């Protein structure tokens, strides 16, 4: 088994409950772990035996931009479900979604949610 890691995909999107979060996009950072058998891909050096992360990125960006979610929990769960369905060879998916500038009156770098799904 192996993990294909996608780190710090940055997307502008509408996510949140506050009025200002509903009116303008804010920056999100997304991490994705794609769990799958990588032995055949490693042995053959052929993408056909792996998961094409470029396709996953396109799919994720499209969903995040049009989703218009209220909660990070909803976005993380939706992403993990659709990514797992994206490739039948994935055994599990972990998605972390973070707000890079959370609207809170405290000094904090990010606020995020992690969702994990297993086939």
C-alpha positions in Angstrom: 0.0 0.0 0.0 1.0 3.6 -0.5 -0.3 7.1 -0.2 -0.3 9.8 -2.9 -0.1 13.1 -1.1 -1.5 16.4 -2.3 -0.5 19.3 0.0 -1.6 22.9 0.3 -3.9 23.1 -2.8 -5.1 26.7 -2.5 -8.6 27.6 -3.7 -10.7 30.7 -3.3 -14.3 29.8 -2.3 -17.5 30.8 -0.5 -17.4 28.9 2.8 -18.9 30.0 6.1 -21.9 31.2 8.1 -21.1 34.9 8.6 -22.5 37.4 6.2 -19.1 38.5 5.1 -18.2 34.9 4.3 -21.3 34.5 2.2 -20.5 37.7 0.2 -16.9 37.1 -0.9 -14.6 34.2 -1.5 -11.9 33.4 1.0 -8.6 31.4 0.7 -8.7 27.7 1.6 -5.9 25.2 1.8 -6.6 21.5 1.0 -4.5 18.5 1.8 -5.5 15.1 0.3 -4.1 11.6 1.0 -5.1 9.0 -1.6 -4.5 5.5 -0.2 -4.0 2.8 -2.7 -1.7 -0.1 -3.8 1.2 1.6 -5.7 3.3 -1.6 -6.3 2.3 -2.1 -10.0 2.7 1.6 -10.8 6.1 1.7 -9.2 7.2 -1.5 -10.9 5.9 -0.5 -14.4 6.6 3.3 -14.1 3.3 3.7 -15.8 0.6 6.2 -14.8 -2.2 3.8 -16.0 -1.6 1.8 -12.8 -1.9 4.8 -10.5 -4.3 7.6 -9.7 -3.8 10.7 -11.8 -3.5 13.4 -9.2 -3.8 16.2 -11.9 -7.4 14.9 -12.6 -8.1 14.8 -8.9 -6.9 18.4 -8.5 -9.2 19.6 -11.4 -12.1 17.7 -9.9 -11.6 19.1 -6.4 -11.1 22.7 -7.5 -14.3 22.6 -9.6 -16.3 21.2 -6.7 -14.9 23.6 -4.1 -15.5 26.7 -6.3 -19.1 25.9 -7.1 -20.1 24.3 -3.8 -21.0 27.4 -1.8 -20.8 25.5 1.5 -21.7 26.8 5.0 -19.5 24.4 7.0 -16.0 23.1 6.5 -17.3 19.8 7.8 -19.7 19.5 4.9 -17.0 20.4 2.4 -14.4 18.0 3.8 -17.0 15.1 3.9 -18.3 15.8 0.4 -14.7 15.9 -1.0 -13.7 12.7 0.7 -16.8 10.9 -0.7 -16.5 12.1 -4.3 -12.7 11.5 -4.4 -13.2 7.9 -3.1 -15.8 7.3 -5.9 -13.4 8.9 -8.4 -11.1 5.9 -8.5 -12.2 2.4 -7.8 -8.6 1.4 -6.7 -8.5 3.9 -3.8 -8.9 2.1 -0.5 -9.2 5.3 1.6 -9.1 9.0 1.3 -8.2 11.7 3.9 -9.1 15.3 3.2 -8.1 18.3 5.3 -9.7 21.7 4.5 -8.4 24.8 6.2 -9.5 28.4 6.2 -6.3 30.5 5.9 -7.8 33.6 7.3 -10.5 32.5 9.7 -12.9 35.3 10.8 -12.2 35.0 14.5 -10.9 37.7 17.0 -7.9 35.5 18.0 -4.4 35.0 16.7 -4.7 31.7 14.8 -3.0 30.6 11.6 -5.7 28.2 10.3 -8.9 26.5 11.3 -9.6 23.2 9.6 -11.5 19.9 9.4 -10.2 16.5 8.6 -12.5 13.8 7.0 -11.4 10.2 6.4 -13.3 7.6 4.4 -12.5 4.0 3.8 -13.8 1.8 1.1 
